Amino acid sequence: MFYTVDRLEGEIAVLVGDDGAALDVVRKALPVRLRPGSVLRVLLTATGLPDWSSAVVDGAERARRLERARELLEPLRRTDPGSDVVL
């Protein structure tokens, strides 16, 4: 399972899972080098819960996701007229 670091709030990391659910996790339970946008690969326990001790930062997955976002945005950029919207 993958989780993305949404933000860091003191001793809490707010993570968003691939299912869209946000979780608050104590930072001490996660890898040391976290920053917003980091993607964590996390094993699940037999009961289906995240095993935070297994969490590792997955740079390759983060790069893949960024590239996919660029691919999705490019067609939109080409159709943008480049000016402010007037209502």
Secondary structure as UniProt FT lines:
FT   STRAND          2..9
FT   TURN            10..11
FT   STRAND          12..17
FT   TURN            18..19
FT   STRAND          22..26
FT   HELIX           27..29
FT   TURN            36..37
FT   STRAND          39..41
FT   TURN            46..47
FT   HELIX           52..54
FT   STRAND          56..57
FT   HELIX           59..79
//
